[in-house]
Amino acid sequence: MSDAPAMEIYYDFACPYVYAATTWVHNVEEARGESLSIRWRAFPLEQVNSGEGPEWKLWEQPEGYRSRGLPAFLAASAARDQGDEAAWRFHRALIKAKHGAGKDHGKRETIEGAAREAGLDMGLFETASRDRSRLAGIGEDYEEGRGTMGVFGTPTFVFPNGQAAYLKLDPTAVPSGQEALDFFDRFVEVARDRPFVMEIKRPSR
């Protein structure tokens, strides 16, 4: 069953639509019986929504700068040191803590709780998740997403052929089971293989 497409997803833990996408992707994996090949890439919405001007960079701010997003992104980077599966478990645990339990995803206690739930080696994680040298990688993800792929929001799915799509699922009605799998196949077909589709948007009513 290795025909699952490789992709990147630009994300921010603060975004409810990333929570919906995370839940959906996990449901797809359960329906398929295998993991999908996904690289989660940081796209801090604090940077998008900053009123500081184009020269201001979130990841270049001095130690002590108050940010909810950066500690979570640093922690996600640290979790990847322990393998893709460990990182994916941590991602799900932290975003569920944020949107499922209403916890502050930038607080140390929330991050550590997610790490323990994910079964990470806490000794390694504690040190790695405070390593500010990882901030450069967050900036690289953002700059590539914004500058090269034109990413404007989260979650944005990017495929190896260069096609990309922003997807907004209802967090209260995420598909599961066969419906999750069927929708995934159709989404990939349209987003990756039908570049003439520029936008599908439901009217407000």
PEZIHU-V64691 format. One line per field, one symbol per residue. ss: DSSP state (@ for helix, = for strand, . for the rest). phi: phi as a letter, one per 30 degrees, with the letter a starting at -180 (. if undefined). burial: b if it has 24 or more other ideal C-beta (glycine too) atoms within 12 Angstrom, else e. A space follows every 50 residues. Layout:
ss: ???
phi: ???
burial: ???
This chain:
ss: ......=====....@@@@@@@@@@@@@@@@@.....=====..@@@@.. .......@@@.......@@@@@@@@@@@@@...@@@@@@@@@@@@@@@@. .......@@@@@@@@@@....@@@@@@@...@@@@@@@@@@@@@@@@@.. .....====....===..........@@@@@@@@@@@@@@@@@....... .....
phi: .dddddacbdbbedddddedddddedddddddiaddcbcdcdbddedecd cdjdddbedcddejddbddeeddddddddddcjdddddddedddddddcd cidddcddddddddddddiddddddedddcddddddddddeddddddcci dbabdccbcedjdbadbccddcbddbhddddddeddddeddccbdddcab bddda
burial: eeeebebbbbbbbbbbbbbbbbbbbbbbbebbeeebebbbbbbbbbbbee eeeeeebbbeeeeeeebbbbbbbbbbbbbbbbeeebbbbbbbbbbbbbbe eebbbbeeebbbbbbebbebebeebeebbeebebbebbbebbbebbeebe bebbbbbbbeeebbbbbbbeeeebbeeeebbebbeebbeebbeeeeeeee eeeee
